[in-house]
Amino acid sequence: MELVAYVGKDEENWGQITALIKREKWEKVIIVKNKESEGFPEEGCEVVNIKEGIPISEMRDEMVEKLKAKLSGEFEVALSIASGTGKEHMALISALLKLPVGVKFSVFTKEGVQFLT
């Protein structure tokens, strides 16, 4: 399964995403972020950079175009929205559903990787 994770400027949540990436064997990891998220360790990940400060519909459309080229065509992806804002999360979820691809919300807990579906 592929993992798609939004990385926002809220560095206190980056550990959640890093643990999720490292503690599961993913076919591919795609990080969606903007310039405010510089410094997140991207080694082994494919990165989708999006513009900052644009309307949510434009953000969604930009994500659709960029993610379309990165996703392998599976019917479902694991999704982490532990980082970022509601606007960014809404744009990403909307983009994935528009592609279309299903999502399994993913989180790393004391028990390991869990899927919240």
C-alpha positions in Angstrom: 0.0 0.0 0.0 1.1 3.5 -0.7 1.2 6.2 2.0 0.2 9.8 1.3 1.0 12.2 4.2 0.5 15.9 4.5 3.4 17.7 6.2 2.6 21.1 7.6 4.7 23.7 9.4 3.7 22.3 12.8 7.0 20.5 13.5 5.6 19.0 16.8 3.6 16.6 14.6 6.4 15.6 12.3 7.4 12.7 14.6 4.0 11.0 14.1 4.6 11.0 10.3 8.2 10.0 10.6 7.3 7.0 12.8 4.5 6.0 10.5 6.9 6.1 7.5 9.6 4.0 9.3 7.4 1.5 11.1 5.6 0.1 8.1 6.7 -1.4 4.8 5.1 0.9 2.2 5.2 0.4 -1.5 5.7 4.2 -1.8 5.6 7.2 0.4 4.3 10.5 -1.0 4.8 13.6 1.1 2.6 16.6 0.2 3.9 19.9 1.6 4.6 23.6 1.0 7.7 25.8 1.6 6.8 26.3 5.2 7.6 22.6 5.8 11.3 22.8 4.8 13.4 20.6 7.0 11.2 17.5 7.1 13.3 14.4 6.4 12.3 13.4 2.9 14.8 10.6 2.3 13.1 7.7 0.4 9.9 9.7 -0.2 8.4 11.3 -3.3 7.6 14.9 -2.6 4.7 17.0 -4.0 5.2 20.7 -3.4 2.2 22.9 -3.4 1.7 26.7 -3.4 1.0 28.6 -0.3 -1.9 31.0 0.3 -4.1 29.9 -2.6 -7.8 29.2 -2.5 -8.8 25.7 -1.4 -10.2 24.7 -4.8 -7.0 25.7 -6.5 -5.0 23.8 -3.9 -7.1 20.7 -4.6 -6.7 21.0 -8.3 -2.9 21.4 -8.0 -2.8 18.3 -5.8 -4.9 16.3 -8.2 -2.5 17.1 -11.1 0.7 16.4 -9.1 -0.6 13.3 -7.3 -2.0 11.7 -10.5 1.6 11.3 -11.8 2.8 9.9 -8.5 0.2 7.3 -7.5 0.4 3.8 -9.0 -3.3 3.4 -9.7 -4.2 1.4 -6.6 -7.8 1.7 -5.5 -6.8 2.8 -2.0 -4.0 4.6 -0.2 -3.0 5.0 3.5 -3.4 8.7 4.5 -1.9 10.7 7.3 -3.3 14.1 8.2 -1.5 14.3 11.5 0.1 17.5 10.4 -1.2 20.6 8.6 -4.4 22.6 8.7 -8.0 21.9 8.1 -7.8 23.7 4.7 -4.8 21.6 3.6 -6.5 18.4 4.8 -9.8 19.2 3.0 -7.9 19.9 -0.2 -5.9 16.7 0.0 -8.9 14.4 0.9 -10.9 16.1 -1.9 -8.0 15.6 -4.4 -7.6 11.9 -3.6 -11.4 11.3 -3.9 -11.5 13.2 -7.2 -8.7 11.1 -8.7 -10.5 8.7 -7.6 -8.8 6.7 -4.9 -10.1 5.5 -1.5 -8.3 6.4 1.8 -7.5 4.5 4.9 -6.6 7.0 7.7 -3.3 5.8 9.2 -1.7 6.6 12.5 1.2 5.4 14.5 0.3 4.5 18.1 1.9 2.6 21.0 0.5 -0.6 19.4 2.1 0.2 16.1 0.5 1.3 12.8 -3.2 1.4 12.9 -5.8 2.1 10.1 -8.8 4.1 11.3 -11.5 3.2 8.8 
